[in-house]
Amino acid sequence: MNGLNDIKPVEDALDGYIDDLKSYRVSVREDPQLNPTAQVAFRISRTLEAGEVSVAELGQLAKSLGNRAFVRRAALLSDYVGPNDENALNARLDTLVATTAIHDGEPVSFDKFKAFWNHAKSGAVFTAHPTFGVSRILREIMVAVATARDEEARREAIEHLNEHEHAPDSDITLLDEHDQAQAAIAQLQGALEWAGDQILRRAASIWPDKWKSLDIRPLSVASWVGYDLDGRTDIGWQQMVRLRLEEKATQLQRYQQIVCSIQAMIDEGDPAREAISGLGSAISQAAARTEENVGMFSGSVENPNTLADAANALTDEASPGHVTSVEPFVALINQAIDQMDDDAVTRRLILLRSEMKNVGLGTAHLHFRINATQLHNGFTRLLELGEEKVSPSRIQLSRLDDLIARAEPLKVNFRSLMHEGTTAIRQFILIAQILKHIDSETPIRFLIAECESAYSV
């Protein structure tokens, strides 16, 4: 199929089969035992046996049917997302801001407005594998179809469908999943930055003396790609540490780029320049240090000596660039905002502060996930169950109560990860290491799949 002329006969044949299917469905009213799908299949089989249609032509029919479904799905996506015209988006945002800022024709209290925009009303959690029934290039085409701003652009995007099969990419790896989830998160970060800028513009016009204290965080952003072990055995703790360090490095690079763009907006003699310059230097040093950590955890950390070197480098608090909190960055941003008179630069600084407070030293919040069986296996030894089957009995719940009552904090390290054999406890240790040595503030949610009893909770 090289062009639309090649598709026309196939489309006509497909329309004929669809008309037959509709007719058979009407006939079901008179013959309830009739199977419309089977009847169409019989007809196609007869035309194939008679030589009226070839296998290749049936393949084209299947491709054409897939294309139609694909375009319908893109249309549904477009309707779901809504208009992408900037004027229309601004109008919708104006309406939303107005409902949060104005009541009965008068501005609401600034504290009420601030509380609304500084608290996430919903969350976006990025996953990966369910989308991979469609190849990456087809997903890009779907986006082009769904966001086309005129019919010509839409038709051009649809024509590219003829060049690709409706099939998933081959050999999808964890890194493929993670890279694509991170690419989607980057898109969301850009969208939140755009929306935040519009909100700040409107707030500045209503509260000119107060708006600089705002943080715009209407949406929480999270991902479990690389941290979900429910039904998976291909993700080791070493990979999870490296992925989290990669996310930290990526976000620090993003912060660094934003600071560079802010520096380009201000004059040499501006009093805020020193604070912004210090901010850029601190982030740059942290980014370089994190890149080194990524490299060390990309090696054979199964080797105890290699692990020791990587762990020591990560946990060395005296080393330049060691940072586990955005608070030092936020303090410099606040200092620059206090000294800044330019509203455009101030908005950029506020949005940077907002993003830091929202996602911290990573691209998103983390969602770890295991299943209830993995949890039970991890605690069987601690509960002294022996060969006894794990089930929510009164005896086991009583043992749990006693275990919780006697629980005391335990010190763990990266060697603990190497020696721990159970998935659940290893994940608890890993979370502790991330909070201590990578990002001490960004929330981590721990999910348990197939959690059907109070015993698991």
VENBELPE-V62811 format. One record per residue. N is the residue number from 1. RES is the residue in one letter. PHI is phi in whole degrees, -180 to 180 (none if undefined). OMEGA is omega in degrees with one decimal (none if undefined). NEAR is the number of other ideal C-beta (glycine too) atoms within 10 Angstrom. Layout:
n=N res=RES phi=PHI omega=OMEGA near=NEAR
n=N res=RES phi=PHI omega=OMEGA near=NEAR
This chain:
n=1 res=M phi=none omega=-176.9 near=15
n=2 res=N phi=-95 omega=-177.7 near=8
n=3 res=G phi=-167 omega=-177.1 near=9
n=4 res=L phi=-66 omega=179.7 near=11
n=5 res=N phi=-65 omega=178.1 near=8
n=6 res=D phi=-71 omega=-174.2 near=11
n=7 res=I phi=-83 omega=-171.4 near=18
n=8 res=K phi=-55 omega=179.2 near=10
n=9 res=P phi=-62 omega=178.8 near=11
n=10 res=V phi=-64 omega=179.0 near=19
n=11 res=E phi=-61 omega=179.1 near=16
n=12 res=D phi=-63 omega=178.9 near=9
n=13 res=A phi=-63 omega=179.8 near=19
n=14 res=L phi=-63 omega=177.2 near=19
n=15 res=D phi=-60 omega=178.6 near=11
n=16 res=G phi=-64 omega=178.5 near=11
n=17 res=Y phi=-64 omega=179.0 near=16
n=18 res=I phi=-66 omega=176.6 near=13
n=19 res=D phi=-61 omega=177.4 near=10
n=20 res=D phi=-61 omega=-179.3 near=15
n=21 res=L phi=-61 omega=178.0 near=14
n=22 res=K phi=-63 omega=-179.6 near=11
n=23 res=S phi=-65 omega=178.5 near=12
n=24 res=Y phi=-62 omega=179.8 near=18
n=25 res=R phi=-66 omega=175.0 near=13
n=26 res=V phi=-66 omega=-178.1 near=9
n=27 res=S phi=-67 omega=179.6 near=13
n=28 res=V phi=-59 omega=179.4 near=13
n=29 res=R phi=-60 omega=179.7 near=8
n=30 res=E phi=-93 omega=-179.2 near=7
n=31 res=D phi=-132 omega=-175.2 near=9
n=32 res=P phi=-60 omega=-179.2 near=7
n=33 res=Q phi=-83 omega=-179.8 near=5
n=34 res=L phi=-71 omega=176.9 near=13
n=35 res=N phi=-108 omega=-176.1 near=12
n=36 res=P phi=-57 omega=-178.4 near=16
n=37 res=T phi=-65 omega=179.4 near=10
n=38 res=A phi=-63 omega=-179.5 near=10
n=39 res=Q phi=-63 omega=177.2 near=17
n=40 res=V phi=-65 omega=178.4 near=16
n=41 res=A phi=-62 omega=177.6 near=12
n=42 res=F phi=-61 omega=-179.3 near=11
n=43 res=R phi=-63 omega=179.0 near=15
n=44 res=I phi=-62 omega=179.6 near=17
n=45 res=S phi=-62 omega=-179.5 near=10
n=46 res=R phi=-65 omega=179.4 near=11
n=47 res=T phi=-68 omega=177.4 near=15
n=48 res=L phi=-69 omega=179.0 near=14
n=49 res=E phi=-64 omega=-178.3 near=9
n=50 res=A phi=-81 omega=179.9 near=8
n=51 res=G phi=78 omega=-179.8 near=7
n=52 res=E phi=-80 omega=178.1 near=11
n=53 res=V phi=-145 omega=-179.2 near=16
n=54 res=S phi=-101 omega=176.7 near=10
n=55 res=V phi=-61 omega=179.4 near=8
n=56 res=A phi=-63 omega=179.3 near=8
n=57 res=E phi=-68 omega=175.0 near=15
n=58 res=L phi=-64 omega=175.3 near=15
n=59 res=G phi=-63 omega=177.0 near=13
n=60 res=Q phi=-65 omega=177.3 near=21
n=61 res=L phi=-62 omega=179.4 near=17
n=62 res=A phi=-62 omega=178.8 near=13
n=63 res=K phi=-63 omega=-179.9 near=19
n=64 res=S phi=-64 omega=178.3 near=19
n=65 res=L phi=-65 omega=177.0 near=16
n=66 res=G phi=-62 omega=178.4 near=15
n=67 res=N phi=-61 omega=-179.6 near=20
n=68 res=R phi=-62 omega=179.6 near=14
n=69 res=A phi=-62 omega=179.9 near=11
n=70 res=F phi=-62 omega=-178.8 near=18
n=71 res=V phi=-66 omega=177.0 near=18
n=72 res=R phi=-64 omega=178.7 near=10
n=73 res=R phi=-64 omega=177.7 near=14
n=74 res=A phi=-63 omega=178.4 near=22
n=75 res=A phi=-65 omega=177.1 near=13
n=76 res=L phi=-64 omega=177.6 near=11
n=77 res=L phi=-62 omega=179.7 near=14
n=78 res=S phi=-63 omega=179.0 near=18
n=79 res=D phi=-65 omega=-178.3 near=10
n=80 res=Y phi=-67 omega=-178.3 near=8
n=81 res=V phi=-72 omega=-179.0 near=11
n=82 res=G phi=97 omega=-174.5 near=10
n=83 res=P phi=-65 omega=176.6 near=14
n=84 res=N phi=-111 omega=174.2 near=12
n=85 res=D phi=-74 omega=-172.9 near=10
n=86 res=E phi=-62 omega=179.4 near=9
n=87 res=N phi=-64 omega=179.4 near=8
n=88 res=A phi=-66 omega=178.6 near=11
n=89 res=L phi=-65 omega=178.0 near=16
n=90 res=N phi=-62 omega=179.7 near=11
n=91 res=A phi=-64 omega=179.1 near=12
n=92 res=R phi=-65 omega=-179.6 near=12
n=93 res=L phi=-68 omega=175.7 near=16
n=94 res=D phi=-57 omega=-179.9 near=12
n=95 res=T phi=-63 omega=-179.4 near=9
n=96 res=L phi=-65 omega=-179.8 near=15
n=97 res=V phi=-62 omega=-179.2 near=20
n=98 res=A phi=-62 omega=-179.5 near=11
n=99 res=T phi=-68 omega=-179.9 near=11
n=100 res=T phi=-96 omega=-175.4 near=17
n=101 res=A phi=-108 omega=-173.9 near=21
n=102 res=I phi=-122 omega=175.1 near=13
n=103 res=H phi=-137 omega=-178.6 near=12
n=104 res=D phi=55 omega=175.6 near=5
n=105 res=G phi=81 omega=-179.3 near=5
n=106 res=E phi=-123 omega=177.4 near=7
n=107 res=P phi=-62 omega=173.6 near=12
n=108 res=V phi=-74 omega=177.0 near=15
n=109 res=S phi=-65 omega=-179.5 near=10
n=110 res=F phi=-62 omega=-179.6 near=17
n=111 res=D phi=-61 omega=179.0 near=9
n=112 res=K phi=-68 omega=177.7 near=12
n=113 res=F phi=-62 omega=-178.7 near=23
n=114 res=K phi=-63 omega=-179.2 near=18
n=115 res=A phi=-63 omega=-179.4 near=11
n=116 res=F phi=-65 omega=-173.6 near=15
n=117 res=W phi=-84 omega=-179.2 near=21
n=118 res=N phi=-96 omega=-177.3 near=16
n=119 res=H phi=-127 omega=-177.4 near=11
n=120 res=A phi=-62 omega=178.7 near=13
n=121 res=K phi=-89 omega=177.8 near=10
n=122 res=S phi=-155 omega=-177.7 near=7
n=123 res=G phi=-133 omega=174.4 near=13
n=124 res=A phi=-109 omega=178.8 near=16
n=125 res=V phi=-112 omega=-176.2 near=15
n=126 res=F phi=-94 omega=172.9 near=20
n=127 res=T phi=-119 omega=-173.6 near=15
n=128 res=A phi=-143 omega=-164.6 near=21
n=129 res=H phi=-58 omega=-179.9 near=13
n=130 res=P phi=-63 omega=-176.7 near=6
n=131 res=T phi=-85 omega=-169.5 near=14
n=132 res=F phi=-86 omega=168.5 near=15
n=133 res=G phi=-71 omega=177.4 near=10
n=134 res=V phi=-117 omega=-178.5 near=17
n=135 res=S phi=-67 omega=-178.5 near=17
n=136 res=R phi=-61 omega=-178.2 near=16
n=137 res=I phi=-66 omega=178.4 near=12
n=138 res=L phi=-70 omega=176.6 near=20
n=139 res=R phi=-65 omega=177.5 near=15
n=140 res=E phi=-66 omega=176.8 near=12
n=141 res=I phi=-66 omega=179.5 near=22
n=142 res=M phi=-61 omega=177.2 near=19
n=143 res=V phi=-62 omega=-179.9 near=16
n=144 res=A phi=-63 omega=178.8 near=16
n=145 res=V phi=-69 omega=-175.4 near=23
n=146 res=A phi=-68 omega=-174.7 near=20
n=147 res=T phi=-107 omega=179.7 near=16
n=148 res=A phi=-59 omega=-175.3 near=18
n=149 res=R phi=-93 omega=174.7 near=10
n=150 res=D phi=-151 omega=-174.5 near=8
n=151 res=E phi=-66 omega=179.3 near=8
n=152 res=E phi=-64 omega=178.7 near=9
n=153 res=A phi=-65 omega=178.9 near=13
n=154 res=R phi=-66 omega=-179.6 near=19
n=155 res=R phi=-65 omega=179.3 near=12
n=156 res=E phi=-64 omega=178.4 near=13
n=157 res=A phi=-65 omega=-179.8 near=20
n=158 res=I phi=-64 omega=-178.9 near=17
n=159 res=E phi=-61 omega=179.2 near=14
n=160 res=H phi=-67 omega=177.2 near=14
n=161 res=L phi=-59 omega=-175.5 near=22
n=162 res=N phi=-67 omega=-177.5 near=16
n=163 res=E phi=-93 omega=-172.4 near=10
n=164 res=H phi=-136 omega=177.6 near=14
n=165 res=E phi=-81 omega=174.0 near=11
n=166 res=H phi=-85 omega=-177.7 near=16
n=167 res=A phi=-154 omega=179.0 near=11
n=168 res=P phi=-73 omega=171.8 near=14
n=169 res=D phi=-65 omega=177.4 near=15
n=170 res=S phi=-86 omega=174.0 near=6
n=171 res=D phi=55 omega=177.1 near=6
n=172 res=I phi=-74 omega=-179.4 near=15
n=173 res=T phi=-106 omega=175.8 near=10
n=174 res=L phi=-59 omega=179.9 near=16
n=175 res=L phi=-65 omega=175.2 near=12
n=176 res=D phi=-62 omega=179.6 near=14
n=177 res=E phi=-59 omega=-176.2 near=18
n=178 res=H phi=-66 omega=-179.1 near=20
n=179 res=D phi=-60 omega=-176.4 near=14
n=180 res=Q phi=-74 omega=174.6 near=19
n=181 res=A phi=-64 omega=179.6 near=21
n=182 res=Q phi=-66 omega=177.3 near=22
n=183 res=A phi=-64 omega=178.0 near=11
n=184 res=A phi=-67 omega=178.2 near=16
n=185 res=I phi=-63 omega=178.3 near=23
n=186 res=A phi=-62 omega=176.5 near=14
n=187 res=Q phi=-62 omega=-179.9 near=11
n=188 res=L phi=-65 omega=178.5 near=15
n=189 res=Q phi=-59 omega=177.7 near=18
n=190 res=G phi=-64 omega=179.1 near=11
n=191 res=A phi=-66 omega=179.0 near=12
n=192 res=L phi=-65 omega=178.0 near=21
n=193 res=E phi=-65 omega=178.5 near=17
n=194 res=W phi=-62 omega=-178.5 near=14
n=195 res=A phi=-63 omega=179.7 near=18
n=196 res=G phi=-61 omega=179.3 near=22
n=197 res=D phi=-63 omega=178.9 near=15
n=198 res=Q phi=-65 omega=179.7 near=17
n=199 res=I phi=-64 omega=-180.0 near=23
n=200 res=L phi=-65 omega=177.5 near=22
n=201 res=R phi=-58 omega=-177.5 near=15
n=202 res=R phi=-71 omega=179.4 near=18
n=203 res=A phi=-64 omega=-179.3 near=24
n=204 res=A phi=-63 omega=-179.3 near=17
n=205 res=S phi=-76 omega=-178.4 near=10
n=206 res=I phi=-94 omega=-177.7 near=15
n=207 res=W phi=-126 omega=-174.6 near=18
n=208 res=P phi=-61 omega=-177.6 near=10
n=209 res=D phi=-99 omega=-172.9 near=8
n=210 res=K phi=-126 omega=-167.7 near=14
n=211 res=W phi=-61 omega=-176.2 near=22
n=212 res=K phi=-70 omega=177.8 near=19
n=213 res=S phi=-89 omega=-178.2 near=13
n=214 res=L phi=-72 omega=163.1 near=23
n=215 res=D phi=-124 omega=-177.2 near=18
n=216 res=I phi=-105 omega=-178.8 near=25
n=217 res=R phi=-138 omega=-175.3 near=19
n=218 res=P phi=-78 omega=-172.2 near=19
n=219 res=L phi=-140 omega=172.1 near=15
n=220 res=S phi=-88 omega=-177.1 near=18
n=221 res=V phi=-123 omega=-178.3 near=21
n=222 res=A phi=-143 omega=177.0 near=20
n=223 res=S phi=-150 omega=172.9 near=25
n=224 res=W phi=-118 omega=-179.8 near=21
n=225 res=V phi=-71 omega=-176.7 near=23
n=226 res=G phi=101 omega=-175.8 near=22
n=227 res=Y phi=-127 omega=-176.7 near=25
n=228 res=D phi=-104 omega=-177.5 near=20
n=229 res=L phi=-105 omega=178.1 near=22
n=230 res=D phi=-71 omega=179.5 near=16
n=231 res=G phi=82 omega=-179.0 near=11
n=232 res=R phi=-122 omega=176.8 near=11
n=233 res=T phi=-125 omega=-174.0 near=7
n=234 res=D phi=-99 omega=-178.9 near=8
n=235 res=I phi=-121 omega=177.8 near=15
n=236 res=G phi=-96 omega=-178.4 near=14
n=237 res=W phi=-63 omega=178.5 near=19
n=238 res=Q phi=-62 omega=178.4 near=20
n=239 res=Q phi=-64 omega=-178.6 near=18
n=240 res=M phi=-66 omega=176.5 near=23
n=241 res=V phi=-63 omega=-178.6 near=24
n=242 res=R phi=-64 omega=179.9 near=21
n=243 res=L phi=-62 omega=-179.8 near=23
n=244 res=R phi=-67 omega=176.0 near=25
n=245 res=L phi=-67 omega=176.8 near=27
n=246 res=E phi=-62 omega=177.9 near=23
n=247 res=E phi=-64 omega=177.3 near=26
n=248 res=K phi=-63 omega=179.5 near=27
n=249 res=A phi=-63 omega=179.7 near=23
n=250 res=T phi=-61 omega=-177.8 near=18
n=251 res=Q phi=-70 omega=177.2 near=28
n=252 res=L phi=-64 omega=175.6 near=26
n=253 res=Q phi=-64 omega=176.9 near=15
n=254 res=R phi=-63 omega=177.6 near=19
n=255 res=Y phi=-58 omega=-178.3 near=23
n=256 res=Q phi=-63 omega=178.3 near=19
n=257 res=Q phi=-64 omega=179.1 near=11
n=258 res=I phi=-64 omega=179.5 near=20
n=259 res=V phi=-63 omega=178.0 near=25
n=260 res=C phi=-61 omega=179.2 near=13
n=261 res=S phi=-68 omega=177.1 near=12
n=262 res=I phi=-69 omega=178.7 near=23
n=263 res=Q phi=-58 omega=-179.6 near=15
n=264 res=A phi=-70 omega=-177.8 near=7
n=265 res=M phi=-90 omega=-173.6 near=12
n=266 res=I phi=-116 omega=-177.2 near=18
n=267 res=D phi=-79 omega=-179.6 near=8
n=268 res=E phi=-59 omega=-175.5 near=5
n=269 res=G phi=-86 omega=-177.5 near=6
n=270 res=D phi=-65 omega=-178.2 near=18
n=271 res=P phi=-61 omega=-178.8 near=13
n=272 res=A phi=-82 omega=-172.9 near=22
n=273 res=R phi=-64 omega=-178.5 near=17
n=274 res=E phi=-64 omega=179.3 near=13
n=275 res=A phi=-65 omega=-179.9 near=21
n=276 res=I phi=-68 omega=177.2 near=24
n=277 res=S phi=-64 omega=177.3 near=14
n=278 res=G phi=-64 omega=177.2 near=15
n=279 res=L phi=-62 omega=179.8 near=26
n=280 res=G phi=-61 omega=-179.9 near=18
n=281 res=S phi=-65 omega=-179.2 near=13
n=282 res=A phi=-65 omega=180.0 near=20
n=283 res=I phi=-68 omega=179.4 near=28
n=284 res=S phi=-60 omega=179.9 near=17
n=285 res=Q phi=-66 omega=178.3 near=15
n=286 res=A phi=-66 omega=179.3 near=24
n=287 res=A phi=-65 omega=179.8 near=21
n=288 res=A phi=-64 omega=179.2 near=14
n=289 res=R phi=-62 omega=-178.8 near=20
n=290 res=T phi=-67 omega=176.7 near=25
n=291 res=E phi=-60 omega=177.3 near=17
n=292 res=E phi=-63 omega=178.2 near=17
n=293 res=N phi=-63 omega=177.5 near=24
n=294 res=V phi=-57 omega=-179.0 near=19
n=295 res=G phi=-61 omega=-177.9 near=14
n=296 res=M phi=-70 omega=178.2 near=19
n=297 res=F phi=-86 omega=175.5 near=24
n=298 res=S phi=-92 omega=-179.9 near=14
n=299 res=G phi=-87 omega=-178.3 near=14
n=300 res=S phi=-84 omega=-176.5 near=10
n=301 res=V phi=-77 omega=171.0 near=24
n=302 res=E phi=-68 omega=176.3 near=10
n=303 res=N phi=-75 omega=-176.2 near=12
n=304 res=P phi=-55 omega=-179.2 near=10
n=305 res=N phi=-69 omega=177.8 near=9
n=306 res=T phi=-65 omega=178.1 near=14
n=307 res=L phi=-62 omega=-179.2 near=20
n=308 res=A phi=-61 omega=179.2 near=14
n=309 res=D phi=-65 omega=-178.9 near=14
n=310 res=A phi=-65 omega=-178.8 near=26
n=311 res=A phi=-67 omega=179.5 near=22
n=312 res=N phi=-64 omega=179.0 near=12
n=313 res=A phi=-65 omega=-178.7 near=16
n=314 res=L phi=-72 omega=-172.3 near=22
n=315 res=T phi=-94 omega=-178.6 near=16
n=316 res=D phi=-74 omega=-175.8 near=12
n=317 res=E phi=-72 omega=-179.1 near=8
n=318 res=A phi=-84 omega=-177.6 near=5
n=319 res=S phi=-74 omega=178.9 near=12
n=320 res=P phi=-57 omega=178.4 near=10
n=321 res=G phi=89 omega=178.0 near=17
n=322 res=H phi=-72 omega=-179.4 near=17
n=323 res=V phi=-149 omega=176.7 near=22
n=324 res=T phi=-125 omega=-178.9 near=19
n=325 res=S phi=-145 omega=176.4 near=14
n=326 res=V phi=-86 omega=-175.5 near=26
n=327 res=E phi=-56 omega=177.3 near=14
n=328 res=P phi=-61 omega=177.8 near=14
n=329 res=F phi=-69 omega=-178.5 near=22
n=330 res=V phi=-62 omega=179.2 near=16
n=331 res=A phi=-62 omega=178.3 near=12
n=332 res=L phi=-70 omega=177.2 near=23
n=333 res=I phi=-64 omega=179.0 near=23
n=334 res=N phi=-60 omega=178.3 near=16
n=335 res=Q phi=-63 omega=179.6 near=17
n=336 res=A phi=-67 omega=179.0 near=27
n=337 res=I phi=-63 omega=179.9 near=19
n=338 res=D phi=-62 omega=-176.8 near=12
n=339 res=Q phi=-98 omega=-171.4 near=14
n=340 res=M phi=-98 omega=177.2 near=24
n=341 res=D phi=-103 omega=-177.0 near=10
n=342 res=D phi=-79 omega=-176.6 near=14
n=343 res=D phi=-65 omega=-178.6 near=14
n=344 res=A phi=-64 omega=178.1 near=12
n=345 res=V phi=-68 omega=179.2 near=20
n=346 res=T phi=-60 omega=178.7 near=20
n=347 res=R phi=-61 omega=179.0 near=25
n=348 res=R phi=-62 omega=179.5 near=21
n=349 res=L phi=-67 omega=178.9 near=24
n=350 res=I phi=-64 omega=-179.9 near=24
n=351 res=L phi=-67 omega=176.0 near=22
n=352 res=L phi=-65 omega=177.3 near=24
n=353 res=R phi=-61 omega=-179.9 near=21
n=354 res=S phi=-62 omega=-179.5 near=22
n=355 res=E phi=-65 omega=178.3 near=23
n=356 res=M phi=-61 omega=180.0 near=22
n=357 res=K phi=-70 omega=-177.3 near=17
n=358 res=N phi=-82 omega=-174.4 near=22
n=359 res=V phi=-115 omega=174.3 near=25
n=360 res=G phi=65 omega=-177.3 near=22
n=361 res=L phi=-98 omega=177.7 near=25
n=362 res=G phi=-165 omega=-179.5 near=26
n=363 res=T phi=-81 omega=-176.9 near=26
n=364 res=A phi=-164 omega=170.2 near=26
n=365 res=H phi=-66 omega=180.0 near=21
n=366 res=L phi=-103 omega=169.8 near=23
n=367 res=H phi=-120 omega=171.4 near=20
n=368 res=F phi=-87 omega=178.1 near=21
n=369 res=R phi=-144 omega=168.6 near=19
n=370 res=I phi=-130 omega=174.3 near=27
n=371 res=N phi=-112 omega=-173.3 near=19
n=372 res=A phi=-61 omega=179.4 near=19
n=373 res=T phi=-62 omega=177.7 near=16
n=374 res=Q phi=-63 omega=178.4 near=21
n=375 res=L phi=-66 omega=-179.9 near=24
n=376 res=H phi=-61 omega=-179.8 near=20
n=377 res=N phi=-61 omega=-178.1 near=17
n=378 res=G phi=-68 omega=-173.9 near=19
n=379 res=F phi=-109 omega=179.7 near=19
n=380 res=T phi=-59 omega=-178.4 near=17
n=381 res=R phi=-66 omega=-179.2 near=12
n=382 res=L phi=-64 omega=-179.0 near=12
n=383 res=L phi=-87 omega=177.7 near=16
n=384 res=E phi=55 omega=-177.8 near=9
n=385 res=L phi=-89 omega=-177.1 near=16
n=386 res=G phi=61 omega=180.0 near=7
n=387 res=E phi=-88 omega=-176.9 near=5
n=388 res=E phi=-63 omega=178.2 near=12
n=389 res=K phi=-66 omega=-179.5 near=9
n=390 res=V phi=-84 omega=176.7 near=18
n=391 res=S phi=-151 omega=-173.7 near=10
n=392 res=P phi=-76 omega=177.8 near=13
n=393 res=S phi=-88 omega=178.6 near=12
n=394 res=R phi=-63 omega=-178.7 near=7
n=395 res=I phi=-63 omega=-177.6 near=10
n=396 res=Q phi=-69 omega=176.7 near=19
n=397 res=L phi=-64 omega=177.6 near=13
n=398 res=S phi=-66 omega=177.5 near=10
n=399 res=R phi=-64 omega=176.9 near=16
n=400 res=L phi=-63 omega=178.3 near=16
n=401 res=D phi=-56 omega=-178.3 near=10
n=402 res=D phi=-67 omega=179.9 near=11
n=403 res=L phi=-64 omega=179.3 near=13
n=404 res=I phi=-66 omega=-178.0 near=8
n=405 res=A phi=-65 omega=-177.1 near=7
n=406 res=R phi=-97 omega=-173.9 near=7
n=407 res=A phi=-66 omega=176.0 near=8
n=408 res=E phi=-133 omega=179.3 near=4
n=409 res=P phi=-61 omega=176.6 near=6
n=410 res=L phi=-120 omega=175.3 near=9
n=411 res=K phi=-83 omega=178.7 near=6
n=412 res=V phi=-129 omega=177.2 near=16
n=413 res=N phi=-146 omega=-177.2 near=14
n=414 res=F phi=-69 omega=175.1 near=22
n=415 res=R phi=-67 omega=176.1 near=12
n=416 res=S phi=-61 omega=178.4 near=16
n=417 res=L phi=-63 omega=-177.9 near=23
n=418 res=M phi=-66 omega=-173.8 near=17
n=419 res=H phi=-94 omega=-178.6 near=8
n=420 res=E phi=-75 omega=-175.5 near=18
n=421 res=G phi=-97 omega=-176.7 near=9
n=422 res=T phi=-99 omega=-174.9 near=18
n=423 res=T phi=-61 omega=-173.1 near=17
n=424 res=A phi=-63 omega=-177.1 near=21
n=425 res=I phi=-68 omega=176.8 near=20
n=426 res=R phi=-61 omega=178.8 near=22
n=427 res=Q phi=-67 omega=176.3 near=23
n=428 res=F phi=-62 omega=179.1 near=17
n=429 res=I phi=-64 omega=-178.9 near=19
n=430 res=L phi=-63 omega=178.4 near=23
n=431 res=I phi=-61 omega=178.8 near=16
n=432 res=A phi=-61 omega=-179.8 near=18
n=433 res=Q phi=-68 omega=177.9 near=22
n=434 res=I phi=-64 omega=-178.9 near=23
n=435 res=L phi=-67 omega=-178.7 near=14
n=436 res=K phi=-79 omega=-165.7 near=14
n=437 res=H phi=-121 omega=-178.1 near=20
n=438 res=I phi=-119 omega=-178.7 near=22
n=439 res=D phi=-153 omega=-172.9 near=25
n=440 res=S phi=-87 omega=-170.8 near=15
n=441 res=E phi=-118 omega=-173.8 near=14
n=442 res=T phi=-69 omega=-176.4 near=26
n=443 res=P phi=-60 omega=172.0 near=12
n=444 res=I phi=-122 omega=178.5 near=18
n=445 res=R phi=-105 omega=-178.5 near=15
n=446 res=F phi=-108 omega=-175.5 near=15
n=447 res=L phi=-107 omega=176.5 near=15
n=448 res=I phi=-122 omega=178.6 near=18
n=449 res=A phi=-81 omega=177.8 near=17
n=450 res=E phi=56 omega=-177.1 near=14
n=451 res=C phi=-90 omega=-169.0 near=14
n=452 res=E phi=-107 omega=-178.5 near=11
n=453 res=S phi=-142 omega=177.4 near=13
n=454 res=A phi=-63 omega=179.9 near=9
n=455 res=Y phi=-60 omega=179.6 near=17
n=456 res=S phi=-65 omega=180.0 near=17
n=457 res=V phi=-63 omega=none near=10
